[in-house]
Amino acid sequence: MTDSKPNWRLSRRGFLAGTIATALAACADGDTDSGPASTAVPNTDGTTASTATTAVPTTSVVETTVPPAVLTDPFTLGVASGDPLPDSVILWTRLHPEDPLPDDDIEVEWEVATDDTFEEIVASGTAPAVAA
């Protein structure tokens, strides 16, 4: 029997590009609300009477800015790392000025793994990427 694990490697650039894309997608508003409102009122005999509301819900228009999707690797100038310690590491990069990224700070998801394929993730979290 052969090992059926996929044989692919995720580059550091690919990982960081995916992380930025995920963070930007998470900033998009995906809140939806549907269905009629109903109320349930308990009766004195232990049963519940339910009524559905037929009123049309009121809505208001809220203007939001959706961050642009990252369609290509935003780290065309490279990613560097240094000062690895048992409990920390420093990563830095510079984005090309023509990259379609927002001018605001964004939350970036990060992961640390013991293997190149990121199957053995030992730490993860988010950190702010401050717009300069």
N, CA, C and O atoms as CSV, one atom per row, in Angstrom:
chain,resi,resn,atom,element,x,y,z
A,1,MET,N,N,0.841,-1.172,0.000
A,1,MET,CA,C,0.000,0.000,0.000
A,1,MET,C,C,0.890,1.240,0.000
A,1,MET,O,O,1.894,1.286,0.712
A,2,THR,N,N,0.528,2.235,-0.789
A,2,THR,CA,C,1.340,3.443,-0.892
A,2,THR,C,C,0.760,4.551,-0.033
A,2,THR,O,O,-0.425,4.546,0.299
A,3,ASP,N,N,1.606,5.489,0.315
A,3,ASP,CA,C,1.194,6.649,1.102
A,3,ASP,C,C,0.380,7.583,0.208
A,3,ASP,O,O,0.829,7.940,-0.881
A,4,SER,N,N,-0.804,7.980,0.652
A,4,SER,CA,C,-1.686,8.793,-0.183
A,4,SER,C,C,-1.637,10.277,0.157
A,4,SER,O,O,-2.520,11.026,-0.261
A,5,LYS,N,N,-0.640,10.717,0.896
A,5,LYS,CA,C,-0.514,12.138,1.215
A,5,LYS,C,C,-0.167,12.914,-0.050
A,5,LYS,O,O,0.620,12.447,-0.874
A,6,PRO,N,N,-0.764,14.119,-0.205
A,6,PRO,CA,C,-0.406,14.912,-1.380
A,6,PRO,C,C,1.059,15.337,-1.314
A,6,PRO,O,O,1.584,15.627,-0.238
A,7,ASN,N,N,1.701,15.371,-2.457
A,7,ASN,CA,C,3.112,15.734,-2.525
A,7,ASN,C,C,3.236,17.141,-3.103
A,7,ASN,O,O,3.616,17.307,-4.262
A,8,TRP,N,N,2.915,18.152,-2.298
A,8,TRP,CA,C,3.040,19.531,-2.729
A,8,TRP,C,C,3.739,20.319,-1.649
A,8,TRP,O,O,3.672,19.994,-0.463
A,9,ARG,N,N,4.397,21.342,-2.083
A,9,ARG,CA,C,5.121,22.204,-1.145
A,9,ARG,C,C,4.575,23.610,-1.289
A,9,ARG,O,O,4.341,24.083,-2.401
A,10,LEU,N,N,4.378,24.259,-0.191
A,10,LEU,CA,C,3.907,25.631,-0.170
A,10,LEU,C,C,5.099,26.532,0.113
A,10,LEU,O,O,5.745,26.427,1.156
A,11,SER,N,N,5.376,27.410,-0.825
A,11,SER,CA,C,6.504,28.321,-0.625
A,11,SER,C,C,6.145,29.375,0.416
A,11,SER,O,O,4.971,29.612,0.698
A,12,ARG,N,N,7.146,29.986,0.968
A,12,ARG,CA,C,6.927,31.054,1.945
A,12,ARG,C,C,6.137,32.191,1.309
A,12,ARG,O,O,5.241,32.756,1.935
A,13,ARG,N,N,6.466,32.523,0.073
A,13,ARG,CA,C,5.730,33.579,-0.626
A,13,ARG,C,C,4.272,33.188,-0.834
A,13,ARG,O,O,3.367,33.993,-0.619
A,14,GLY,N,N,4.055,31.944,-1.253
A,14,GLY,CA,C,2.686,31.472,-1.456
A,14,GLY,C,C,1.887,31.490,-0.171
A,14,GLY,O,O,0.717,31.874,-0.163
A,15,PHE,N,N,2.521,31.074,0.921
A,15,PHE,CA,C,1.858,31.082,2.224
A,15,PHE,C,C,1.472,32.496,2.631
A,15,PHE,O,O,0.335,32.740,3.036
A,16,LEU,N,N,2.410,33.422,2.526
A,16,LEU,CA,C,2.124,34.795,2.934
A,16,LEU,C,C,1.091,35.447,2.020
A,16,LEU,O,O,0.242,36.202,2.493
A,17,ALA,N,N,1.149,35.167,0.724
A,17,ALA,CA,C,0.149,35.716,-0.193
A,17,ALA,C,C,-1.234,35.180,0.152
A,17,ALA,O,O,-2.209,35.932,0.155
A,18,GLY,N,N,-1.323,33.894,0.441
A,18,GLY,CA,C,-2.599,33.308,0.840
A,18,GLY,C,C,-3.093,33.875,2.153
A,18,GLY,O,O,-4.293,34.082,2.335
A,19,THR,N,N,-2.174,34.126,3.069
A,19,THR,CA,C,-2.540,34.697,4.361
A,19,THR,C,C,-3.110,36.098,4.184
A,19,THR,O,O,-4.124,36.434,4.796
A,20,ILE,N,N,-2.475,36.912,3.361
A,20,ILE,CA,C,-2.973,38.265,3.100
A,20,ILE,C,C,-4.340,38.199,2.429
A,20,ILE,O,O,-5.247,38.946,2.796
A,21,ALA,N,N,-4.493,37.313,1.450
A,21,ALA,CA,C,-5.779,37.185,0.763
A,21,ALA,C,C,-6.872,36.759,1.733
A,21,ALA,O,O,-7.994,37.260,1.664
A,22,THR,N,N,-6.549,35.836,2.636
A,22,THR,CA,C,-7.522,35.390,3.632
A,22,THR,C,C,-7.889,36.527,4.569
A,22,THR,O,O,-9.061,36.706,4.903
A,23,ALA,N,N,-6.900,37.293,4.994
A,23,ALA,CA,C,-7.167,38.421,5.890
A,23,ALA,C,C,-8.043,39.463,5.204
A,23,ALA,O,O,-8.951,40.015,5.825
A,24,LEU,N,N,-7.778,39.733,3.942
A,24,LEU,CA,C,-8.591,40.701,3.212
A,24,LEU,C,C,-10.008,40.188,3.017
A,24,LEU,O,O,-10.966,40.953,3.125
A,25,ALA,N,N,-10.148,38.905,2.732
A,25,ALA,CA,C,-11.485,38.329,2.566
A,25,ALA,C,C,-12.255,38.363,3.875
A,25,ALA,O,O,-13.470,38.558,3.879
A,26,ALA,N,N,-11.558,38.174,4.979
A,26,ALA,CA,C,-12.221,38.206,6.284
A,26,ALA,C,C,-12.713,39.608,6.625
A,26,ALA,O,O,-13.636,39.760,7.424
A,27,CYS,N,N,-12.116,40.621,6.035
A,27,CYS,CA,C,-12.544,42.001,6.290
A,27,CYS,C,C,-13.839,42.340,5.558
A,27,CYS,O,O,-14.517,43.301,5.924
A,28,ALA,N,N,-14.193,41.568,4.532
A,28,ALA,CA,C,-15.416,41.823,3.779
A,28,ALA,C,C,-16.620,41.472,4.642
A,28,ALA,O,O,-16.571,40.515,5.415
A,29,ASP,N,N,-17.703,42.242,4.516
A,29,ASP,CA,C,-18.907,42.020,5.312
A,29,ASP,C,C,-19.738,40.931,4.663
A,29,ASP,O,O,-20.223,41.113,3.546
A,30,GLY,N,N,-19.913,39.810,5.332
A,30,GLY,CA,C,-20.715,38.710,4.821
A,30,GLY,C,C,-21.939,38.466,5.667
A,30,GLY,O,O,-22.490,37.366,5.642
A,31,ASP,N,N,-22.391,39.470,6.428
A,31,ASP,CA,C,-23.526,39.311,7.325
A,31,ASP,C,C,-24.817,39.312,6.527
A,31,ASP,O,O,-25.095,40.266,5.801
A,32,THR,N,N,-25.612,38.248,6.652
A,32,THR,CA,C,-26.908,38.175,6.001
A,32,THR,C,C,-27.946,37.800,7.029
A,32,THR,O,O,-27.655,37.098,7.998
A,33,ASP,N,N,-29.164,38.276,6.814
A,33,ASP,CA,C,-30.263,37.978,7.714
A,33,ASP,C,C,-31.465,37.649,6.859
A,33,ASP,O,O,-31.819,38.429,5.975
A,34,SER,N,N,-32.100,36.520,7.093
A,34,SER,CA,C,-33.245,36.148,6.297
A,34,SER,C,C,-34.275,35.457,7.160
A,34,SER,O,O,-33.990,35.017,8.274
A,35,GLY,N,N,-35.484,35.370,6.622
A,35,GLY,CA,C,-36.559,34.669,7.306
A,35,GLY,C,C,-37.400,35.600,8.145
A,35,GLY,O,O,-36.922,36.628,8.623
A,36,PRO,N,N,-38.689,35.224,8.325
A,36,PRO,CA,C,-39.572,36.059,9.121
A,36,PRO,C,C,-39.259,35.946,10.595
A,36,PRO,O,O,-38.776,34.916,11.067
A,37,ALA,N,N,-39.539,37.012,11.313
A,37,ALA,CA,C,-39.371,36.990,12.757
A,37,ALA,C,C,-40.571,36.296,13.367
A,37,ALA,O,O,-41.684,36.434,12.860
A,38,SER,N,N,-40.372,35.559,14.436
A,38,SER,CA,C,-41.486,34.912,15.110
A,38,SER,C,C,-41.298,35.049,16.601
A,38,SER,O,O,-40.190,35.238,17.102
A,39,THR,N,N,-42.432,34.949,17.303
A,39,THR,CA,C,-42.385,35.004,18.752
A,39,THR,C,C,-43.049,33.766,19.302
A,39,THR,O,O,-44.062,33.315,18.767
A,40,ALA,N,N,-42.508,33.220,20.339
A,40,ALA,CA,C,-43.092,32.054,20.994
A,40,ALA,C,C,-43.475,32.459,22.402
A,40,ALA,O,O,-42.654,32.979,23.158
A,41,VAL,N,N,-44.754,32.213,22.755
A,41,VAL,CA,C,-45.262,32.601,24.063
A,41,VAL,C,C,-45.707,31.347,24.799
A,41,VAL,O,O,-46.547,30.608,24.286
A,42,PRO,N,N,-45.170,31.083,25.988
A,42,PRO,CA,C,-45.607,29.901,26.723
A,42,PRO,C,C,-47.002,30.116,27.296
A,42,PRO,O,O,-47.303,31.183,27.831
A,43,ASN,N,N,-47.853,29.093,27.181
A,43,ASN,CA,C,-49.188,29.117,27.767
A,43,ASN,C,C,-49.128,28.550,29.172
A,43,ASN,O,O,-48.140,27.928,29.561
A,44,THR,N,N,-50.192,28.770,29.928
A,44,THR,CA,C,-50.220,28.267,31.301
A,44,THR,C,C,-50.343,26.754,31.363
A,44,THR,O,O,-50.052,26.159,32.401
A,45,ASP,N,N,-50.775,26.102,30.252
A,45,ASP,CA,C,-50.914,24.646,30.267
A,45,ASP,C,C,-49.642,23.925,29.827
A,45,ASP,O,O,-49.660,22.706,29.654
A,46,GLY,N,N,-48.543,24.649,29.645
A,46,GLY,CA,C,-47.280,24.028,29.287
A,46,GLY,C,C,-47.011,23.988,27.800
A,46,GLY,O,O,-45.906,23.628,27.393
A,47,THR,N,N,-47.994,24.349,26.961
A,47,THR,CA,C,-47.774,24.377,25.521
A,47,THR,C,C,-47.249,25.746,25.121
A,47,THR,O,O,-47.238,26.675,25.929
A,48,THR,N,N,-46.819,25.866,23.881
A,48,THR,CA,C,-46.281,27.130,23.391
A,48,THR,C,C,-47.080,27.588,22.191
A,48,THR,O,O,-47.294,26.821,21.252
A,49,ALA,N,N,-47.522,28.834,22.214
A,49,ALA,CA,C,-48.213,29.423,21.073
A,49,ALA,C,C,-47.202,30.265,20.316
A,49,ALA,O,O,-46.438,31.020,20.917
A,50,SER,N,N,-47.198,30.136,19.004
A,50,SER,CA,C,-46.225,30.846,18.195
A,50,SER,C,C,-46.944,31.682,17.158
A,50,SER,O,O,-47.919,31.223,16.562
A,51,THR,N,N,-46.484,32.892,16.934
A,51,THR,CA,C,-47.049,33.753,15.905
A,51,THR,C,C,-45.920,34.240,15.018
A,51,THR,O,O,-44.827,34.546,15.495
A,52,ALA,N,N,-46.193,34.310,13.721
A,52,ALA,CA,C,-45.201,34.802,12.768
A,52,ALA,C,C,-45.504,36.246,12.435
A,52,ALA,O,O,-46.670,36.624,12.320
A,53,THR,N,N,-44.496,37.040,12.282
A,53,THR,CA,C,-44.657,38.442,11.926
A,53,THR,C,C,-44.660,38.555,10.416
A,53,THR,O,O,-43.793,38.003,9.739
A,54,THR,N,N,-45.652,39.284,9.885
A,54,THR,CA,C,-45.720,39.454,8.435
A,54,THR,C,C,-45.248,40.827,8.005
A,54,THR,O,O,-45.321,41.160,6.822
A,55,ALA,N,N,-44.771,41.624,8.930
A,55,ALA,CA,C,-44.302,42.966,8.592
A,55,ALA,C,C,-43.055,42.883,7.726
A,55,ALA,O,O,-42.215,42.000,7.898
A,56,VAL,N,N,-42.954,43.810,6.802
A,56,VAL,CA,C,-41.792,43.869,5.925
A,56,VAL,C,C,-40.635,44.461,6.725
A,56,VAL,O,O,-40.780,45.527,7.323
A,57,PRO,N,N,-39.485,43.776,6.740
A,57,PRO,CA,C,-38.358,44.316,7.499
A,57,PRO,C,C,-37.854,45.609,6.865
A,57,PRO,O,O,-37.832,45.757,5.643
A,58,THR,N,N,-37.460,46.517,7.705
A,58,THR,CA,C,-36.903,47.766,7.198
A,58,THR,C,C,-35.405,47.594,7.019
A,58,THR,O,O,-34.741,46.925,7.810
A,59,THR,N,N,-34.894,48.198,5.985
A,59,THR,CA,C,-33.459,48.116,5.723
A,59,THR,C,C,-32.917,49.515,5.511
A,59,THR,O,O,-33.642,50.428,5.118
A,60,SER,N,N,-31.664,49.663,5.772
A,60,SER,CA,C,-30.995,50.923,5.491
A,60,SER,C,C,-29.745,50.619,4.681
A,60,SER,O,O,-29.133,49.561,4.824
A,61,VAL,N,N,-29.390,51.543,3.850
A,61,VAL,CA,C,-28.221,51.363,3.002
A,61,VAL,C,C,-26.996,51.821,3.778
A,61,VAL,O,O,-26.932,52.953,4.257
A,62,VAL,N,N,-26.036,50.931,3.892
A,62,VAL,CA,C,-24.781,51.250,4.558
A,62,VAL,C,C,-23.682,51.139,3.517
A,62,VAL,O,O,-23.507,50.095,2.890
A,63,GLU,N,N,-22.957,52.205,3.344
A,63,GLU,CA,C,-21.881,52.208,2.364
A,63,GLU,C,C,-20.632,51.588,2.983
A,63,GLU,O,O,-20.145,52.053,4.013
A,64,THR,N,N,-20.122,50.544,2.352
A,64,THR,CA,C,-18.912,49.897,2.845
A,64,THR,C,C,-17.868,49.884,1.747
A,64,THR,O,O,-18.183,49.921,0.557
A,65,THR,N,N,-16.645,49.832,2.167
A,65,THR,CA,C,-15.540,49.726,1.229
A,65,THR,C,C,-15.007,48.311,1.294
A,65,THR,O,O,-14.563,47.857,2.348
A,66,VAL,N,N,-15.049,47.617,0.179
A,66,VAL,CA,C,-14.547,46.255,0.118
A,66,VAL,C,C,-13.096,46.308,-0.329
A,66,VAL,O,O,-12.787,46.883,-1.373
A,67,PRO,N,N,-12.203,45.712,0.453
A,67,PRO,CA,C,-10.798,45.733,0.045
A,67,PRO,C,C,-10.610,44.946,-1.249
A,67,PRO,O,O,-11.317,43.966,-1.485
A,68,PRO,N,N,-9.678,45.357,-2.076
A,68,PRO,CA,C,-9.450,44.640,-3.326
A,68,PRO,C,C,-8.897,43.247,-3.066
A,68,PRO,O,O,-8.157,43.024,-2.109
A,69,ALA,N,N,-9.267,42.325,-3.928
A,69,ALA,CA,C,-8.754,40.966,-3.809
A,69,ALA,C,C,-7.303,40.930,-4.275
A,69,ALA,O,O,-6.923,41.634,-5.211
A,70,VAL,N,N,-6.511,40.116,-3.622
A,70,VAL,CA,C,-5.119,39.946,-4.017
A,70,VAL,C,C,-5.094,38.804,-5.028
A,70,VAL,O,O,-5.244,37.639,-4.660
A,71,LEU,N,N,-4.905,39.141,-6.297
A,71,LEU,CA,C,-4.972,38.135,-7.348
A,71,LEU,C,C,-3.617,37.527,-7.676
A,71,LEU,O,O,-3.549,36.439,-8.249
A,72,THR,N,N,-2.551,38.209,-7.323
A,72,THR,CA,C,-1.217,37.690,-7.593
A,72,THR,C,C,-0.396,37.763,-6.317
A,72,THR,O,O,-0.857,38.284,-5.302
A,73,ASP,N,N,0.787,37.253,-6.370
A,73,ASP,CA,C,1.690,37.286,-5.226
A,73,ASP,C,C,2.057,38.738,-4.925
A,73,ASP,O,O,2.731,39.378,-5.733
A,74,PRO,N,N,1.624,39.275,-3.767
A,74,PRO,CA,C,1.936,40.672,-3.481
A,74,PRO,C,C,3.386,40.892,-3.064
A,74,PRO,O,O,3.846,42.032,-3.000
A,75,PHE,N,N,4.109,39.812,-2.782
A,75,PHE,CA,C,5.470,39.938,-2.278
A,75,PHE,C,C,6.487,39.774,-3.405
A,75,PHE,O,O,7.385,38.935,-3.329
A,76,THR,N,N,6.335,40.583,-4.446
A,76,THR,CA,C,7.234,40.487,-5.593
A,76,THR,C,C,8.647,40.931,-5.249
A,76,THR,O,O,9.592,40.594,-5.962
A,77,LEU,N,N,8.800,41.682,-4.167
A,77,LEU,CA,C,10.125,42.132,-3.755
A,77,LEU,C,C,10.753,41.198,-2.726
A,77,LEU,O,O,11.867,41.446,-2.265
A,78,GLY,N,N,10.047,40.126,-2.363
A,78,GLY,CA,C,10.606,39.124,-1.466
A,78,GLY,C,C,10.145,39.248,-0.029
A,78,GLY,O,O,9.584,40.265,0.379
A,79,VAL,N,N,10.390,38.205,0.721
A,79,VAL,CA,C,10.104,38.134,2.154
A,79,VAL,C,C,11.382,37.680,2.828
A,79,VAL,O,O,12.052,36.767,2.345
A,80,ALA,N,N,11.724,38.309,3.938
A,80,ALA,CA,C,12.943,37.944,4.660
A,80,ALA,C,C,12.589,37.585,6.094
A,80,ALA,O,O,11.570,38.026,6.625
A,81,SER,N,N,13.431,36.788,6.705
A,81,SER,CA,C,13.239,36.444,8.116
A,81,SER,C,C,14.592,36.470,8.803
A,81,SER,O,O,15.638,36.322,8.172
A,82,GLY,N,N,14.541,36.660,10.095
A,82,GLY,CA,C,15.786,36.707,10.839
A,82,GLY,C,C,15.560,36.630,12.328
A,82,GLY,O,O,14.421,36.641,12.795
A,83,ASP,N,N,16.635,36.552,13.066
A,83,ASP,CA,C,16.618,36.454,14.523
A,83,ASP,C,C,15.710,35.355,15.054
A,83,ASP,O,O,14.913,35.611,15.956
A,84,PRO,N,N,15.806,34.128,14.519
A,84,PRO,CA,C,14.944,33.076,15.072
A,84,PRO,C,C,15.379,32.709,16.484
A,84,PRO,O,O,16.547,32.414,16.735
A,85,LEU,N,N,14.433,32.731,17.381
A,85,LEU,CA,C,14.632,32.328,18.765
A,85,LEU,C,C,13.661,31.190,19.059
A,85,LEU,O,O,12.764,30.938,18.254
A,86,PRO,N,N,13.807,30.510,20.163
A,86,PRO,CA,C,12.856,29.430,20.462
A,86,PRO,C,C,11.408,29.901,20.552
A,86,PRO,O,O,10.490,29.112,20.328
A,87,ASP,N,N,11.190,31.178,20.876
A,87,ASP,CA,C,9.823,31.655,21.038
A,87,ASP,C,C,9.459,32.828,20.125
A,87,ASP,O,O,8.403,33.433,20.311
A,88,SER,N,N,10.300,33.165,19.146
A,88,SER,CA,C,9.961,34.277,18.254
A,88,SER,C,C,10.813,34.246,16.991
A,88,SER,O,O,11.858,33.599,16.929
A,89,VAL,N,N,10.326,34.966,15.990
A,89,VAL,CA,C,11.055,35.153,14.739
A,89,VAL,C,C,10.586,36.482,14.147
A,89,VAL,O,O,9.463,36.916,14.403
A,90,ILE,N,N,11.422,37.110,13.377
A,90,ILE,CA,C,11.060,38.373,12.741
A,90,ILE,C,C,10.910,38.122,11.245
A,90,ILE,O,O,11.801,37.560,10.609
A,91,LEU,N,N,9.770,38.546,10.686
A,91,LEU,CA,C,9.519,38.488,9.248
A,91,LEU,C,C,9.314,39.913,8.758
A,91,LEU,O,O,8.687,40.723,9.441
A,92,TRP,N,N,9.837,40.221,7.581
A,92,TRP,CA,C,9.589,41.529,7.019
A,92,TRP,C,C,9.588,41.439,5.509
A,92,TRP,O,O,10.163,40.528,4.915
A,93,THR,N,N,8.923,42.415,4.904
A,93,THR,CA,C,8.823,42.497,3.459
A,93,THR,C,C,8.496,43.932,3.076
A,93,THR,O,O,8.188,44.767,3.927
A,94,ARG,N,N,8.569,44.192,1.818
A,94,ARG,CA,C,8.144,45.483,1.282
A,94,ARG,C,C,7.275,45.178,0.079
A,94,ARG,O,O,7.663,44.409,-0.801
A,95,LEU,N,N,6.107,45.781,0.045
A,95,LEU,CA,C,5.214,45.580,-1.085
A,95,LEU,C,C,5.509,46.617,-2.152
A,95,LEU,O,O,5.854,47.759,-1.847
A,96,HIS,N,N,5.370,46.213,-3.391
A,96,HIS,CA,C,5.583,47.130,-4.502
A,96,HIS,C,C,4.515,48.221,-4.442
A,96,HIS,O,O,3.353,47.917,-4.172
A,97,PRO,N,N,4.875,49.478,-4.687
A,97,PRO,CA,C,3.908,50.580,-4.576
A,97,PRO,C,C,2.686,50.441,-5.483
A,97,PRO,O,O,1.650,51.045,-5.203
A,98,GLU,N,N,2.779,49.668,-6.550
A,98,GLU,CA,C,1.645,49.515,-7.461
A,98,GLU,C,C,0.750,48.336,-7.090
A,98,GLU,O,O,-0.221,48.066,-7.797
A,99,ASP,N,N,1.045,47.630,-6.003
A,99,ASP,CA,C,0.199,46.517,-5.580
A,99,ASP,C,C,-1.167,47.041,-5.150
A,99,ASP,O,O,-1.248,48.065,-4.471
A,100,PRO,N,N,-2.244,46.353,-5.536
A,100,PRO,CA,C,-3.594,46.822,-5.203
A,100,PRO,C,C,-4.007,46.441,-3.781
A,100,PRO,O,O,-4.922,45.639,-3.599
A,101,LEU,N,N,-3.353,46.998,-2.793
A,101,LEU,CA,C,-3.682,46.712,-1.402
A,101,LEU,C,C,-4.187,47.989,-0.740
A,101,LEU,O,O,-3.841,49.091,-1.165
A,102,PRO,N,N,-5.006,47.842,0.302
A,102,PRO,CA,C,-5.564,49.027,0.956
A,102,PRO,C,C,-4.494,49.860,1.654
A,102,PRO,O,O,-3.412,49.371,1.979
A,103,ASP,N,N,-4.823,51.123,1.873
A,103,ASP,CA,C,-3.913,52.032,2.569
A,103,ASP,C,C,-4.050,51.932,4.081
A,103,ASP,O,O,-3.287,52.564,4.813
A,104,ASP,N,N,-5.011,51.147,4.559
A,104,ASP,CA,C,-5.261,51.010,5.988
A,104,ASP,C,C,-4.514,49.812,6.558
A,104,ASP,O,O,-4.056,48.939,5.820
A,105,ASP,N,N,-4.399,49.786,7.882
A,105,ASP,CA,C,-3.827,48.624,8.565
A,105,ASP,C,C,-4.737,47.418,8.326
A,105,ASP,O,O,-5.951,47.574,8.197
A,106,ILE,N,N,-4.154,46.217,8.267
A,106,ILE,CA,C,-4.948,44.999,8.115
A,106,ILE,C,C,-4.449,43.953,9.102
A,106,ILE,O,O,-3.298,43.996,9.536
A,107,GLU,N,N,-5.310,43.025,9.447
A,107,GLU,CA,C,-4.932,41.907,10.295
A,107,GLU,C,C,-4.373,40.802,9.399
A,107,GLU,O,O,-4.983,40.451,8.389
A,108,VAL,N,N,-3.242,40.270,9.761
A,108,VAL,CA,C,-2.594,39.211,8.994
A,108,VAL,C,C,-2.591,37.947,9.844
A,108,VAL,O,O,-2.200,37.972,11.011
A,109,GLU,N,N,-3.028,36.845,9.250
A,109,GLU,CA,C,-2.970,35.564,9.939
A,109,GLU,C,C,-1.583,34.967,9.750
A,109,GLU,O,O,-1.006,35.080,8.669
A,110,TRP,N,N,-1.040,34.332,10.788
A,110,TRP,CA,C,0.276,33.703,10.703
A,110,TRP,C,C,0.200,32.297,11.277
A,110,TRP,O,O,-0.628,31.998,12.137
A,111,GLU,N,N,1.077,31.450,10.783
A,111,GLU,CA,C,1.188,30.074,11.260
A,111,GLU,C,C,2.656,29.688,11.329
A,111,GLU,O,O,3.466,30.137,10.517
A,112,VAL,N,N,2.992,28.854,12.300
A,112,VAL,CA,C,4.335,28.302,12.437
A,112,VAL,C,C,4.189,26.790,12.406
A,112,VAL,O,O,3.345,26.225,13.101
A,113,ALA,N,N,5.013,26.141,11.600
A,113,ALA,CA,C,4.941,24.688,11.475
A,113,ALA,C,C,6.330,24.089,11.607
A,113,ALA,O,O,7.338,24.760,11.387
A,114,THR,N,N,6.364,22.828,11.965
A,114,THR,CA,C,7.640,22.126,12.086
A,114,THR,C,C,8.072,21.501,10.772
A,114,THR,O,O,9.174,20.960,10.681
A,115,ASP,N,N,7.216,21.566,9.741
A,115,ASP,CA,C,7.542,20.969,8.450
A,115,ASP,C,C,7.224,21.955,7.327
A,115,ASP,O,O,6.450,22.894,7.514
A,116,ASP,N,N,7.828,21.733,6.165
A,116,ASP,CA,C,7.658,22.637,5.028
A,116,ASP,C,C,6.249,22.618,4.445
A,116,ASP,O,O,5.835,23.593,3.818
A,117,THR,N,N,5.507,21.534,4.637
A,117,THR,CA,C,4.165,21.421,4.065
A,117,THR,C,C,3.078,21.963,4.987
A,117,THR,O,O,1.899,21.937,4.632
A,118,PHE,N,N,3.455,22.450,6.155
A,118,PHE,CA,C,2.543,23.009,7.146
A,118,PHE,C,C,1.457,22.019,7.562
A,118,PHE,O,O,0.307,22.400,7.784
A,119,GLU,N,N,1.833,20.753,7.665
A,119,GLU,CA,C,0.923,19.746,8.207
A,119,GLU,C,C,1.033,19.677,9.724
A,119,GLU,O,O,0.088,19.252,10.389
A,120,GLU,N,N,2.168,20.086,10.283
A,120,GLU,CA,C,2.411,20.046,11.730
A,120,GLU,C,C,2.461,21.474,12.278
A,120,GLU,O,O,3.527,21.958,12.658
A,121,ILE,N,N,1.310,22.145,12.317
A,121,ILE,CA,C,1.248,23.525,12.797
A,121,ILE,C,C,1.365,23.527,14.316
A,121,ILE,O,O,0.614,22.836,15.006
A,122,VAL,N,N,2.313,24.309,14.833
A,122,VAL,CA,C,2.557,24.351,16.277
A,122,VAL,C,C,2.112,25.669,16.907
A,122,VAL,O,O,1.992,25.753,18.129
A,123,ALA,N,N,1.866,26.693,16.100
A,123,ALA,CA,C,1.387,27.972,16.619
A,123,ALA,C,C,0.711,28.730,15.484
A,123,ALA,O,O,1.075,28.573,14.319
A,124,SER,N,N,-0.279,29.555,15.832
A,124,SER,CA,C,-0.952,30.386,14.840
A,124,SER,C,C,-1.600,31.565,15.546
A,124,SER,O,O,-1.765,31.558,16.765
A,125,GLY,N,N,-1.960,32.563,14.779
A,125,GLY,CA,C,-2.601,33.738,15.350
A,125,GLY,C,C,-2.756,34.825,14.317
A,125,GLY,O,O,-2.632,34.578,13.117
A,126,THR,N,N,-3.027,36.028,14.781
A,126,THR,CA,C,-3.130,37.186,13.905
A,126,THR,C,C,-2.279,38.311,14.481
A,126,THR,O,O,-2.000,38.355,15.679
A,127,ALA,N,N,-1.882,39.203,13.610
A,127,ALA,CA,C,-1.098,40.369,14.020
A,127,ALA,C,C,-1.447,41.515,13.079
A,127,ALA,O,O,-1.758,41.278,11.912
A,128,PRO,N,N,-1.401,42.747,13.565
A,128,PRO,CA,C,-1.695,43.869,12.677
A,128,PRO,C,C,-0.519,44.155,11.748
A,128,PRO,O,O,0.636,44.175,12.175
A,129,ALA,N,N,-0.831,44.375,10.477
A,129,ALA,CA,C,0.167,44.849,9.522
A,129,ALA,C,C,-0.103,46.343,9.364
A,129,ALA,O,O,-1.111,46.745,8.782
A,130,VAL,N,N,0.792,47.141,9.879
A,130,VAL,CA,C,0.590,48.586,9.921
A,130,VAL,C,C,0.970,49.196,8.580
A,130,VAL,O,O,2.077,48.993,8.081
A,131,ALA,N,N,0.037,49.944,8.006
A,131,ALA,CA,C,0.310,50.619,6.739
A,131,ALA,C,C,1.317,51.735,6.987
A,131,ALA,O,O,1.171,52.521,7.922
A,132,ALA,N,N,2.320,51.792,6.152
A,132,ALA,CA,C,3.360,52.809,6.339
A,132,ALA,C,C,3.139,53.969,5.402
A,132,ALA,O,O,3.914,54.926,5.411
